[in-house]
Amino acid sequence: MSNTRGRISRGGISLLWALAGIALIALMWELTKVLGTLIELPFNTSDQAMPNIWSMFSAFTLPEVRGSDTSVFQAVLAAASYSFLLAMGGFFIGVVVGLILAIVMQRFLFFERGLLPFVIASQTVPLIALAPLIVGIGNQISFGPIEWSTTYSVMFIAAYLAFFPLSIGALRGLQAPDPTSLELMRSYAATNNSILWKLRFPASIPYLVPALKVSAAAAVVGTVVAEISTGVRGGIGRLMIEYARETTSQPAKVYVAVFGAIALGLVVAAIIAAIDVLLTRNLPKKGLA
């Protein structure tokens, strides 16, 4: 219980530091605009390129389109919620695939030697080039009455980015138990499954939690980039494109969409932080260091 309270307390302190960092960024933004009026900077600091912070927040209340009852804030909230579902779906698929690959590679050495190079090589393909290819292939796939939609392609791309750090981190964690502990388990005639669940998985938690954090961030980035690349409607990535077309008349609107993407990342980070507390609540303090 004390460990859990300590981690929650540290989480609160981290939140305060994050808020302080956001305030510092806002201050630097405004100071840069002021500096741009005094001296010539290598980038544009006009209101068209760098709106004031107050203008950005004022854009939340603007109608999404002229004459609409839907505000920009409501549109961004709906788009971020949709992207959140896609990111979480891709993250879950990536975690499952990554864990399965890690367990197989840990159990069979020849699989590790054969699969690991391909797992690493899979991340060398640029996402911006991969997204249209996945969409093109997906459009030709159907399962009876169910057709592959662009939404599934976005989830696939999110899962594609999420599985890699999870599989590598989980593999390293599953291989973490020292030989003495393994020999002790085998001396009690423990099966491979018993060793996996009672020794290897608990030992992998310090490696698994950081991998989950990286995978979650990768899933969010993959979702937004895939939405931009594929043009799928309803998500925050598509909304960023649509608002970017209005920068001439309403330059602050695109930043509202960017804030929505940032909020999406923060929500996912909070969920993973809760999972972190749940998984590590019974670990000794030394294991949390």
MARDRENMAR-678372 format. One line per 10 residues: their letters; for each residue x, y, z of N, C-alpha, C. Coordinates in nm, 2 decimals. Layout:
MARDRENMAR-678372
A = X:Y:Z:X:Y:Z:X:Y:Z ~ ...
end
This chain:
MARDRENMAR-678372
MSNTRGRISR = 0.08:-0.12:0.00:0.00:0.00:0.00:0.09:0.13:0.00 ~ 0.19:0.12:0.08:0.28:0.24:0.09:0.35:0.27:-0.05 ~ 0.39:0.15:-0.11:0.45:0.17:-0.25:0.35:0.24:-0.34 ~ 0.23:0.19:-0.34:0.13:0.25:-0.43:0.11:0.40:-0.40 ~ 0.10:0.43:-0.27:0.08:0.57:-0.24:0.20:0.66:-0.28 ~ 0.32:0.60:-0.26:0.44:0.67:-0.31:0.44:0.69:-0.45 ~ 0.40:0.59:-0.53:0.39:0.61:-0.68:0.29:0.71:-0.72 ~ 0.17:0.71:-0.65:0.07:0.81:-0.68:0.12:0.95:-0.65 ~ 0.19:0.96:-0.54:0.25:1.09:-0.50:0.35:1.14:-0.60 ~ 0.43:1.05:-0.65:0.53:1.09:-0.75:0.46:1.12:-0.88
GGISLLWALA = 0.35:1.05:-0.91:0.27:1.09:-1.03:0.21:1.23:-1.02 ~ 0.17:1.27:-0.90:0.12:1.40:-0.88:0.23:1.51:-0.90 ~ 0.35:1.48:-0.85:0.46:1.57:-0.87:0.50:1.58:-1.02 ~ 0.49:1.47:-1.09:0.52:1.47:-1.23:0.42:1.55:-1.31 ~ 0.29:1.54:-1.26:0.19:1.62:-1.33:0.21:1.77:-1.31 ~ 0.26:1.81:-1.19:0.29:1.95:-1.16:0.40:2.00:-1.25 ~ 0.50:1.91:-1.26:0.62:1.95:-1.35:0.57:1.96:-1.50 ~ 0.48:1.87:-1.54:0.43:1.88:-1.68:0.36:2.01:-1.70 ~ 0.27:2.05:-1.60:0.20:2.17:-1.61:0.29:2.29:-1.62 ~ 0.40:2.28:-1.53:0.50:2.39:-1.53:0.57:2.40:-1.67
GIALIALMWE = 0.60:2.28:-1.73:0.66:2.28:-1.86:0.57:2.34:-1.97 ~ 0.44:2.31:-1.96:0.34:2.37:-2.05:0.34:2.52:-2.04 ~ 0.34:2.57:-1.92:0.34:2.72:-1.89:0.47:2.78:-1.94 ~ 0.58:2.71:-1.93:0.71:2.76:-1.98:0.71:2.77:-2.13 ~ 0.65:2.67:-2.20:0.64:2.67:-2.34:0.56:2.79:-2.39 ~ 0.44:2.81:-2.32:0.35:2.92:-2.36:0.42:3.05:-2.34 ~ 0.50:3.07:-2.23:0.57:3.19:-2.21:0.68:3.21:-2.32 ~ 0.75:3.11:-2.35:0.86:3.12:-2.46:0.79:3.15:-2.59 ~ 0.67:3.10:-2.62:0.60:3.13:-2.74:0.57:3.28:-2.75 ~ 0.52:3.33:-2.65:0.48:3.48:-2.65:0.61:3.56:-2.65
LTKVLGTLIE = 0.71:3.53:-2.58:0.84:3.60:-2.58:0.90:3.60:-2.72 ~ 0.89:3.49:-2.79:0.94:3.48:-2.93:0.87:3.57:-3.02 ~ 0.73:3.58:-3.00:0.66:3.67:-3.09:0.70:3.82:-3.06 ~ 0.72:3.85:-2.94:0.77:3.99:-2.90:0.90:4.01:-2.96 ~ 0.99:3.92:-2.95:1.13:3.93:-3.00:1.12:3.95:-3.15 ~ 1.03:3.88:-3.22:1.02:3.89:-3.36:0.98:4.03:-3.41 ~ 0.92:4.11:-3.33:0.88:4.24:-3.36:1.00:4.34:-3.35 ~ 1.10:4.29:-3.27:1.22:4.38:-3.24:1.33:4.35:-3.33 ~ 1.36:4.23:-3.36:1.47:4.19:-3.45:1.42:4.09:-3.55 ~ 1.50:4.07:-3.66:1.46:3.98:-3.76:1.50:3.84:-3.72
LPFNTSDQAM = 1.41:3.75:-3.72:1.43:3.61:-3.68:1.43:3.52:-3.81 ~ 1.50:3.41:-3.81:1.50:3.32:-3.93:1.37:3.25:-3.96 ~ 1.26:3.28:-3.88:1.13:3.22:-3.91:1.03:3.32:-3.88 ~ 0.91:3.29:-3.94:0.80:3.39:-3.94:0.73:3.39:-3.80 ~ 0.72:3.51:-3.74:0.65:3.52:-3.61:0.52:3.60:-3.62 ~ 0.47:3.61:-3.74:0.34:3.69:-3.75:0.23:3.61:-3.69 ~ 0.11:3.68:-3.68:-0.01:3.62:-3.62:-0.06:3.51:-3.72 ~ -0.02:3.52:-3.84:-0.06:3.42:-3.94:0.01:3.28:-3.91 ~ 0.14:3.29:-3.88:0.21:3.17:-3.85:0.22:3.13:-3.71 ~ 0.22:3.23:-3.62:0.23:3.21:-3.47:0.12:3.29:-3.40
PNIWSMFSAF = 0.00:3.24:-3.40:-0.11:3.31:-3.33:-0.07:3.32:-3.18 ~ -0.13:3.43:-3.12:-0.12:3.44:-2.97:-0.18:3.32:-2.90 ~ -0.13:3.29:-2.78:-0.19:3.19:-2.70:-0.34:3.21:-2.68 ~ -0.37:3.34:-2.65:-0.51:3.37:-2.62:-0.60:3.35:-2.75 ~ -0.54:3.38:-2.87:-0.62:3.35:-2.99:-0.65:3.21:-3.01 ~ -0.55:3.12:-2.97:-0.57:2.98:-2.98:-0.68:2.93:-2.89 ~ -0.68:2.98:-2.77:-0.79:2.94:-2.68:-0.92:3.00:-2.72 ~ -0.92:3.12:-2.77:-1.05:3.18:-2.82:-1.11:3.10:-2.94 ~ -1.02:3.03:-3.01:-1.07:2.95:-3.13:-1.15:2.83:-3.08 ~ -1.14:2.79:-2.96:-1.22:2.68:-2.91:-1.37:2.71:-2.92
TLPEVRGSDT = -1.41:2.83:-2.91:-1.55:2.87:-2.91:-1.60:2.90:-3.05 ~ -1.52:2.90:-3.15:-1.56:2.94:-3.28:-1.65:2.83:-3.34 ~ -1.74:2.86:-3.43:-1.82:2.75:-3.49:-1.72:2.67:-3.59 ~ -1.74:2.54:-3.59:-1.65:2.47:-3.68:-1.66:2.51:-3.82 ~ -1.78:2.53:-3.87:-1.80:2.59:-4.01:-1.90:2.70:-3.99 ~ -1.90:2.79:-4.08:-1.99:2.91:-4.07:-2.13:2.87:-4.06 ~ -2.20:2.92:-3.96:-2.34:2.88:-3.95:-2.37:2.75:-3.88 ~ -2.27:2.69:-3.83:-2.29:2.56:-3.76:-2.31:2.58:-3.61 ~ -2.38:2.49:-3.55:-2.40:2.49:-3.41:-2.29:2.42:-3.33 ~ -2.21:2.35:-3.41:-2.10:2.27:-3.35:-1.98:2.36:-3.34
SVFQAVLAAA = -1.92:2.37:-3.22:-1.80:2.45:-3.19:-1.68:2.37:-3.23 ~ -1.57:2.45:-3.25:-1.44:2.38:-3.28:-1.40:2.29:-3.16 ~ -1.43:2.33:-3.04:-1.40:2.24:-2.93:-1.47:2.11:-2.94 ~ -1.60:2.11:-2.97:-1.68:1.99:-2.98:-1.63:1.90:-3.09 ~ -1.59:1.97:-3.20:-1.54:1.89:-3.32:-1.41:1.82:-3.28 ~ -1.32:1.90:-3.22:-1.19:1.84:-3.18:-1.21:1.73:-3.07 ~ -1.30:1.75:-2.98:-1.33:1.65:-2.88:-1.38:1.52:-2.94 ~ -1.47:1.53:-3.04:-1.52:1.41:-3.10:-1.41:1.34:-3.19 ~ -1.33:1.42:-3.26:-1.23:1.36:-3.34:-1.12:1.30:-3.25 ~ -1.08:1.36:-3.14:-0.98:1.30:-3.05:-1.04:1.17:-2.99
SYSFLLAMGG = -1.17:1.17:-2.96:-1.23:1.05:-2.90:-1.22:0.93:-3.00 ~ -1.25:0.97:-3.12:-1.25:0.86:-3.23:-1.10:0.81:-3.25 ~ -1.01:0.90:-3.25:-0.87:0.86:-3.26:-0.82:0.78:-3.14 ~ -0.88:0.82:-3.03:-0.84:0.74:-2.90:-0.89:0.60:-2.92 ~ -1.01:0.57:-2.97:-1.05:0.43:-2.99:-0.96:0.36:-3.08 ~ -0.93:0.42:-3.19:-0.84:0.36:-3.29:-0.70:0.33:-3.23 ~ -0.65:0.43:-3.16:-0.52:0.41:-3.10:-0.52:0.30:-2.99 ~ -0.62:0.29:-2.91:-0.63:0.19:-2.81:-0.65:0.05:-2.87 ~ -0.73:0.04:-2.98:-0.75:-0.08:-3.05:-0.62:-0.13:-3.11 ~ -0.54:-0.04:-3.17:-0.41:-0.08:-3.23:-0.31:-0.11:-3.12
FFIGVVVGLI = -0.32:-0.04:-3.01:-0.23:-0.07:-2.90:-0.25:-0.21:-2.84 ~ -0.38:-0.24:-2.82:-0.42:-0.37:-2.77:-0.37:-0.48:-2.86 ~ -0.39:-0.47:-2.99:-0.35:-0.57:-3.09:-0.20:-0.58:-3.08 ~ -0.13:-0.46:-3.08:0.02:-0.46:-3.08:0.07:-0.53:-2.95 ~ 0.01:-0.51:-2.84:0.05:-0.57:-2.71:0.04:-0.72:-2.72 ~ -0.08:-0.77:-2.77:-0.10:-0.91:-2.78:0.00:-0.98:-2.87 ~ 0.02:-0.92:-2.99:0.11:-0.97:-3.09:0.26:-0.97:-3.03 ~ 0.29:-0.86:-2.97:0.43:-0.84:-2.91:0.45:-0.95:-2.80 ~ 0.35:-0.97:-2.71:0.37:-1.07:-2.61:0.38:-1.21:-2.66 ~ 0.30:-1.24:-2.76:0.31:-1.37:-2.82:0.45:-1.39:-2.89
LAIVMQRFLF = 0.49:-1.29:-2.96:0.63:-1.31:-3.02:0.74:-1.32:-2.92 ~ 0.73:-1.24:-2.81:0.83:-1.25:-2.70:0.83:-1.39:-2.64 ~ 0.71:-1.44:-2.61:0.70:-1.57:-2.54:0.76:-1.68:-2.64 ~ 0.72:-1.68:-2.76:0.78:-1.78:-2.86:0.93:-1.76:-2.87 ~ 0.98:-1.64:-2.89:1.12:-1.62:-2.90:1.20:-1.66:-2.78 ~ 1.14:-1.64:-2.66:1.20:-1.68:-2.54:1.20:-1.84:-2.52 ~ 1.10:-1.90:-2.56:1.08:-2.04:-2.54:1.17:-2.12:-2.64 ~ 1.18:-2.07:-2.77:1.25:-2.14:-2.87:1.36:-2.05:-2.92 ~ 1.49:-2.09:-2.90:1.60:-2.01:-2.94:1.61:-1.99:-3.09 ~ 1.57:-2.10:-3.17:1.58:-2.08:-3.31:1.48:-1.98:-3.36
FERGLLPFVI = 1.37:-1.97:-3.29:1.27:-1.86:-3.33:1.33:-1.72:-3.31 ~ 1.40:-1.71:-3.19:1.46:-1.58:-3.16:1.56:-1.54:-3.27 ~ 1.64:-1.64:-3.30:1.75:-1.61:-3.40:1.69:-1.59:-3.54 ~ 1.57:-1.65:-3.57:1.51:-1.64:-3.70:1.42:-1.52:-3.71 ~ 1.34:-1.49:-3.60:1.24:-1.39:-3.61:1.29:-1.25:-3.57 ~ 1.38:-1.24:-3.48:1.43:-1.11:-3.42:1.48:-1.02:-3.53 ~ 1.57:-1.07:-3.62:1.61:-0.97:-3.73:1.50:-0.92:-3.81 ~ 1.40:-1.00:-3.84:1.28:-0.95:-3.92:1.20:-0.85:-3.84 ~ 1.18:-0.88:-3.71:1.11:-0.79:-3.62:1.18:-0.65:-3.62 ~ 1.31:-0.65:-3.61:1.39:-0.52:-3.62:1.38:-0.46:-3.75
ASQTVPLIAL = 1.39:-0.54:-3.86:1.39:-0.48:-3.99:1.25:-0.42:-4.03 ~ 1.15:-0.48:-3.97:1.01:-0.43:-4.00:0.99:-0.28:-3.96 ~ 1.08:-0.23:-3.87:1.06:-0.09:-3.82:1.15:0.01:-3.90 ~ 1.22:-0.04:-4.01:1.30:0.04:-4.09:1.22:0.10:-4.21 ~ 1.10:0.05:-4.23:1.02:0.10:-4.34:0.95:0.23:-4.30 ~ 0.96:0.34:-4.38:0.90:0.47:-4.34:0.75:0.45:-4.33 ~ 0.69:0.50:-4.22:0.55:0.49:-4.20:0.47:0.57:-4.31 ~ 0.52:0.68:-4.36:0.45:0.76:-4.45:0.44:0.69:-4.59 ~ 0.54:0.59:-4.61:0.53:0.51:-4.73:0.45:0.39:-4.71 ~ 0.45:0.34:-4.59:0.38:0.21:-4.56:0.23:0.23:-4.56
APLIVGIGNQ = 0.18:0.35:-4.51:0.04:0.37:-4.49:-0.04:0.35:-4.61 ~ -0.01:0.42:-4.73:-0.09:0.40:-4.85:-0.08:0.25:-4.90 ~ 0.03:0.18:-4.88:0.04:0.05:-4.92:-0.06:-0.04:-4.84 ~ -0.06:-0.02:-4.71:-0.15:-0.10:-4.63:-0.30:-0.07:-4.67 ~ -0.33:0.05:-4.69:-0.47:0.09:-4.74:-0.50:0.02:-4.87 ~ -0.41:0.02:-4.96:-0.43:-0.04:-5.09:-0.45:-0.19:-5.08 ~ -0.37:-0.25:-5.00:-0.39:-0.40:-4.98:-0.52:-0.43:-4.91 ~ -0.55:-0.34:-4.81:-0.67:-0.37:-4.73:-0.80:-0.35:-4.81 ~ -0.80:-0.26:-4.91:-0.92:-0.24:-4.99:-0.95:-0.37:-5.07 ~ -0.86:-0.46:-5.08:-0.88:-0.58:-5.16:-0.92:-0.70:-5.07
ISFGPIEWST = -0.93:-0.67:-4.94:-0.96:-0.78:-4.84:-1.10:-0.77:-4.80 ~ -1.16:-0.89:-4.79:-1.30:-0.90:-4.74:-1.32:-1.03:-4.67 ~ -1.40:-1.03:-4.57:-1.43:-1.16:-4.50:-1.58:-1.18:-4.51 ~ -1.62:-1.24:-4.62:-1.77:-1.26:-4.64:-1.83:-1.12:-4.66 ~ -1.93:-1.09:-4.58:-2.00:-0.96:-4.59:-1.92:-0.85:-4.53 ~ -1.82:-0.88:-4.45:-1.74:-0.78:-4.39:-1.62:-0.74:-4.48 ~ -1.62:-0.61:-4.51:-1.51:-0.56:-4.59:-1.41:-0.48:-4.51 ~ -1.28:-0.49:-4.55:-1.18:-0.42:-4.48:-1.19:-0.27:-4.51 ~ -1.21:-0.19:-4.41:-1.22:-0.04:-4.42:-1.09:0.03:-4.39 ~ -1.09:0.15:-4.42:-0.97:0.23:-4.39:-0.94:0.24:-4.24
TYSVMFIAAY = -1.05:0.24:-4.16:-1.04:0.24:-4.02:-0.95:0.12:-3.97 ~ -0.97:0.01:-4.03:-0.89:-0.11:-3.99:-0.75:-0.09:-4.03 ~ -0.72:-0.02:-4.14:-0.59:0.01:-4.18:-0.52:0.10:-4.08 ~ -0.59:0.20:-4.03:-0.53:0.28:-3.93:-0.50:0.21:-3.80 ~ -0.58:0.12:-3.76:-0.56:0.04:-3.64:-0.44:-0.06:-3.67 ~ -0.43:-0.11:-3.79:-0.32:-0.20:-3.82:-0.19:-0.12:-3.81 ~ -0.18:0.00:-3.86:-0.06:0.08:-3.86:-0.02:0.11:-3.71 ~ -0.12:0.14:-3.63:-0.10:0.17:-3.49:-0.04:0.04:-3.42 ~ -0.10:-0.07:-3.45:-0.05:-0.20:-3.40:0.09:-0.23:-3.45 ~ 0.12:-0.20:-3.57:0.25:-0.22:-3.63:0.36:-0.15:-3.56
LAFFPLSIGA = 0.33:-0.02:-3.52:0.43:0.05:-3.44:0.43:0.01:-3.30 ~ 0.32:-0.04:-3.24:0.32:-0.07:-3.10:0.38:-0.20:-3.06 ~ 0.38:-0.30:-3.16:0.42:-0.43:-3.12:0.57:-0.44:-3.10 ~ 0.65:-0.36:-3.17:0.79:-0.37:-3.17:0.85:-0.34:-3.03 ~ 0.83:-0.22:-2.97:0.89:-0.20:-2.84:0.84:-0.30:-2.73 ~ 0.72:-0.34:-2.75:0.66:-0.44:-2.65:0.73:-0.57:-2.66 ~ 0.75:-0.62:-2.78:0.81:-0.75:-2.80:0.95:-0.75:-2.76 ~ 1.03:-0.65:-2.79:1.17:-0.64:-2.74:1.18:-0.63:-2.59 ~ 1.10:-0.54:-2.53:1.10:-0.53:-2.39:1.06:-0.65:-2.31 ~ 0.95:-0.71:-2.36:0.90:-0.84:-2.30:1.00:-0.95:-2.31
LRGLQAPDPT = 1.06:-0.96:-2.43:1.17:-1.06:-2.45:1.28:-1.05:-2.35 ~ 1.32:-0.92:-2.34:1.43:-0.89:-2.24:1.39:-0.93:-2.10 ~ 1.27:-0.90:-2.07:1.22:-0.93:-1.93:1.20:-1.07:-1.91 ~ 1.15:-1.15:-2.00:1.13:-1.29:-1.99:1.26:-1.36:-1.97 ~ 1.37:-1.30:-2.03:1.50:-1.36:-2.01:1.58:-1.31:-1.89 ~ 1.51:-1.23:-1.81:1.58:-1.17:-1.70:1.61:-1.26:-1.58 ~ 1.52:-1.36:-1.55:1.55:-1.44:-1.43:1.69:-1.50:-1.43 ~ 1.75:-1.50:-1.31:1.89:-1.56:-1.30:1.89:-1.71:-1.31 ~ 1.99:-1.77:-1.35:2.00:-1.92:-1.36:1.97:-1.99:-1.23 ~ 2.00:-1.93:-1.11:1.97:-1.99:-0.98:1.83:-2.01:-0.96
SLELMRSYAA = 1.75:-1.91:-0.99:1.60:-1.91:-0.98:1.54:-2.02:-1.07 ~ 1.60:-2.02:-1.19:1.55:-2.12:-1.29:1.58:-2.26:-1.24 ~ 1.70:-2.28:-1.19:1.73:-2.42:-1.14:1.65:-2.46:-1.02 ~ 1.61:-2.36:-0.94:1.53:-2.39:-0.82:1.39:-2.43:-0.87 ~ 1.33:-2.36:-0.97:1.20:-2.40:-1.02:1.21:-2.54:-1.08 ~ 1.31:-2.57:-1.15:1.32:-2.70:-1.22:1.34:-2.81:-1.11 ~ 1.41:-2.78:-1.00:1.43:-2.88:-0.90:1.30:-2.92:-0.83 ~ 1.20:-2.83:-0.84:1.06:-2.87:-0.79:0.98:-2.92:-0.90 ~ 1.04:-2.96:-1.01:0.97:-3.02:-1.13:0.86:-2.93:-1.19 ~ 0.89:-2.80:-1.19:0.80:-2.70:-1.25:0.80:-2.72:-1.40
TNNSILWKLR = 0.68:-2.71:-1.46:0.67:-2.71:-1.60:0.71:-2.58:-1.66 ~ 0.73:-2.58:-1.79:0.77:-2.45:-1.86:0.66:-2.34:-1.84 ~ 0.53:-2.39:-1.84:0.42:-2.29:-1.82:0.43:-2.23:-1.68 ~ 0.46:-2.32:-1.58:0.47:-2.27:-1.45:0.58:-2.17:-1.43 ~ 0.69:-2.20:-1.49:0.81:-2.11:-1.49:0.77:-1.98:-1.55 ~ 0.70:-1.99:-1.66:0.66:-1.87:-1.74:0.57:-1.77:-1.65 ~ 0.47:-1.83:-1.59:0.37:-1.75:-1.52:0.42:-1.71:-1.38 ~ 0.50:-1.80:-1.31:0.53:-1.77:-1.17:0.67:-1.71:-1.16 ~ 0.75:-1.72:-1.26:0.89:-1.66:-1.25:0.92:-1.56:-1.36 ~ 0.90:-1.60:-1.48:0.94:-1.51:-1.59:0.86:-1.38:-1.60
FPASIPYLVP = 0.72:-1.40:-1.59:0.64:-1.28:-1.61:0.66:-1.18:-1.49 ~ 0.66:-1.23:-1.37:0.69:-1.13:-1.26:0.82:-1.06:-1.27 ~ 0.92:-1.14:-1.32:1.06:-1.08:-1.34:1.06:-0.98:-1.46 ~ 0.97:-0.99:-1.55:0.97:-0.91:-1.67:0.90:-0.77:-1.65 ~ 0.83:-0.76:-1.54:0.75:-0.63:-1.52:0.83:-0.51:-1.52 ~ 0.95:-0.50:-1.46:1.03:-0.38:-1.47:1.07:-0.35:-1.62 ~ 1.08:-0.45:-1.70:1.10:-0.42:-1.84:0.98:-0.40:-1.92 ~ 0.87:-0.46:-1.88:0.74:-0.46:-1.95:0.68:-0.32:-1.94 ~ 0.68:-0.26:-1.82:0.62:-0.13:-1.80:0.68:-0.02:-1.89 ~ 0.81:0.00:-1.90:0.86:0.10:-2.00:0.83:0.06:-2.14
ALKVSAAAAV = 0.82:-0.06:-2.17:0.79:-0.10:-2.31:0.64:-0.07:-2.34 ~ 0.55:-0.08:-2.24:0.41:-0.04:-2.26:0.40:0.11:-2.29 ~ 0.48:0.19:-2.21:0.48:0.33:-2.23:0.52:0.37:-2.37 ~ 0.63:0.31:-2.42:0.68:0.34:-2.56:0.57:0.29:-2.66 ~ 0.52:0.17:-2.64:0.42:0.12:-2.73:0.30:0.21:-2.74 ~ 0.25:0.26:-2.63:0.13:0.34:-2.62:0.16:0.47:-2.70 ~ 0.27:0.53:-2.68:0.31:0.65:-2.75:0.32:0.63:-2.90 ~ 0.38:0.51:-2.94:0.39:0.48:-3.08:0.25:0.45:-3.14 ~ 0.16:0.40:-3.06:0.02:0.37:-3.12:-0.05:0.50:-3.15 ~ -0.03:0.60:-3.06:-0.09:0.73:-3.08:-0.03:0.80:-3.20
VGTVVAEIST = 0.10:0.80:-3.21:0.17:0.86:-3.32:0.13:0.79:-3.45 ~ 0.13:0.66:-3.45:0.09:0.59:-3.57:-0.06:0.62:-3.61 ~ -0.15:0.63:-3.51:-0.28:0.66:-3.55:-0.30:0.80:-3.61 ~ -0.24:0.90:-3.56:-0.25:1.03:-3.61:-0.18:1.04:-3.75 ~ -0.06:0.99:-3.76:0.01:0.99:-3.89:-0.07:0.91:-4.00 ~ -0.12:0.80:-3.96:-0.20:0.71:-4.05:-0.33:0.79:-4.09 ~ -0.39:0.86:-4.00:-0.51:0.94:-4.04:-0.48:1.05:-4.14 ~ -0.36:1.11:-4.12:-0.32:1.21:-4.21:-0.28:1.15:-4.35 ~ -0.21:1.04:-4.35:-0.16:0.98:-4.47:-0.28:0.91:-4.55 ~ -0.37:0.85:-4.48:-0.48:0.78:-4.55:-0.60:0.87:-4.57
GVRGGIGRLM = -0.61:0.98:-4.50:-0.73:1.07:-4.51:-0.86:1.01:-4.45 ~ -0.85:0.92:-4.36:-0.96:0.86:-4.30:-1.04:0.97:-4.22 ~ -1.17:0.98:-4.24:-1.25:1.08:-4.17:-1.28:1.05:-4.03 ~ -1.30:1.15:-3.95:-1.35:1.13:-3.81:-1.24:1.15:-3.71 ~ -1.12:1.13:-3.75:-1.01:1.14:-3.65:-0.94:1.27:-3.64 ~ -0.85:1.29:-3.54:-0.79:1.41:-3.52:-0.69:1.45:-3.63 ~ -0.63:1.34:-3.69:-0.54:1.37:-3.80:-0.60:1.43:-3.92 ~ -0.72:1.38:-3.96:-0.80:1.44:-4.07:-0.84:1.58:-4.03 ~ -0.88:1.61:-3.91:-0.92:1.74:-3.87:-0.80:1.84:-3.88 ~ -0.68:1.79:-3.85:-0.57:1.88:-3.86:-0.55:1.92:-4.00
IEYARETTSQ = -0.57:1.83:-4.10:-0.56:1.87:-4.24:-0.66:1.97:-4.28 ~ -0.79:1.95:-4.24:-0.90:2.03:-4.27:-0.88:2.17:-4.22 ~ -0.83:2.18:-4.09:-0.81:2.31:-4.03:-0.69:2.38:-4.09 ~ -0.59:2.30:-4.13:-0.47:2.37:-4.19:-0.51:2.44:-4.32 ~ -0.61:2.40:-4.39:-0.66:2.47:-4.51:-0.72:2.60:-4.48 ~ -0.75:2.63:-4.35:-0.81:2.75:-4.31:-0.72:2.85:-4.25 ~ -0.59:2.82:-4.26:-0.49:2.91:-4.19:-0.49:3.05:-4.24 ~ -0.53:3.07:-4.36:-0.53:3.21:-4.41:-0.64:3.30:-4.34 ~ -0.75:3.24:-4.31:-0.86:3.32:-4.25:-0.86:3.29:-4.10 ~ -0.83:3.17:-4.05:-0.84:3.14:-3.91:-0.72:3.05:-3.87
PAKVYVAVFG = -0.60:3.12:-3.86:-0.48:3.04:-3.83:-0.48:2.97:-3.70 ~ -0.56:3.01:-3.60:-0.55:2.95:-3.47:-0.63:2.82:-3.46 ~ -0.71:2.79:-3.56:-0.79:2.67:-3.55:-0.71:2.54:-3.56 ~ -0.60:2.55:-3.65:-0.52:2.43:-3.66:-0.45:2.39:-3.53 ~ -0.42:2.50:-3.45:-0.35:2.47:-3.32:-0.45:2.41:-3.22 ~ -0.58:2.43:-3.24:-0.67:2.37:-3.15:-0.67:2.22:-3.18 ~ -0.66:2.18:-3.31:-0.65:2.04:-3.34:-0.52:1.98:-3.29 ~ -0.42:2.06:-3.29:-0.29:2.01:-3.23:-0.30:1.99:-3.08 ~ -0.37:2.08:-3.02:-0.40:2.06:-2.87:-0.48:1.93:-2.85 ~ -0.57:1.90:-2.94:-0.65:1.78:-2.93:-0.56:1.66:-2.94
AIALGLVVAA = -0.46:1.66:-3.03:-0.37:1.55:-3.04:-0.28:1.53:-2.92 ~ -0.24:1.65:-2.86:-0.16:1.65:-2.74:-0.25:1.59:-2.62 ~ -0.37:1.63:-2.61:-0.46:1.58:-2.51:-0.48:1.43:-2.52 ~ -0.49:1.38:-2.65:-0.50:1.24:-2.67:-0.38:1.17:-2.62 ~ -0.26:1.22:-2.64:-0.14:1.16:-2.59:-0.14:1.16:-2.44 ~ -0.18:1.27:-2.38:-0.18:1.27:-2.23:-0.28:1.17:-2.17 ~ -0.40:1.16:-2.23:-0.49:1.06:-2.18:-0.44:0.92:-2.18 ~ -0.38:0.89:-2.30:-0.32:0.75:-2.31:-0.20:0.74:-2.21 ~ -0.12:0.84:-2.19:-0.01:0.83:-2.09:-0.07:0.81:-1.95 ~ -0.18:0.88:-1.92:-0.24:0.86:-1.79:-0.29:0.71:-1.77
IIAAIDVLLT = -0.35:0.66:-1.87:-0.39:0.52:-1.87:-0.28:0.42:-1.84 ~ -0.17:0.44:-1.91:-0.05:0.36:-1.90:0.01:0.38:-1.76 ~ 0.01:0.50:-1.71:0.06:0.53:-1.57:-0.02:0.45:-1.47 ~ -0.16:0.44:-1.49:-0.24:0.37:-1.40:-0.21:0.22:-1.41 ~ -0.18:0.17:-1.53:-0.14:0.03:-1.55:-0.01:0.01:-1.48 ~ 0.08:0.10:-1.49:0.21:0.10:-1.42:0.20:0.08:-1.27 ~ 0.11:0.16:-1.21:0.08:0.15:-1.06:0.03:0.01:-1.03 ~ -0.07:-0.04:-1.12:-0.13:-0.17:-1.09:-0.03:-0.28:-1.10 ~ 0.06:-0.28:-1.20:0.15:-0.39:-1.22:0.26:-0.39:-1.12 ~ 0.30:-0.27:-1.07:0.42:-0.26:-0.98:0.39:-0.24:-0.84
RNLPKKGLA = 0.26:-0.25:-0.80:0.22:-0.21:-0.66:0.28:-0.31:-0.56 ~ 0.31:-0.43:-0.60:0.36:-0.53:-0.51:0.51:-0.55:-0.52 ~ 0.58:-0.48:-0.61:0.72:-0.49:-0.63:0.79:-0.42:-0.51 ~ 0.91:-0.47:-0.47:0.99:-0.40:-0.37:1.04:-0.27:-0.42 ~ 1.07:-0.18:-0.33:1.12:-0.04:-0.37:1.24:-0.05:-0.46 ~ 1.33:-0.15:-0.43:1.45:-0.17:-0.51:1.41:-0.19:-0.66 ~ 1.31:-0.27:-0.68:1.27:-0.30:-0.82:1.21:-0.19:-0.89 ~ 1.16:-0.08:-0.81:1.10:0.04:-0.88:1.20:0.14:-0.90 ~ 1.32:0.12:-0.86:1.42:0.23:-0.88:1.46:0.24:-1.02
end
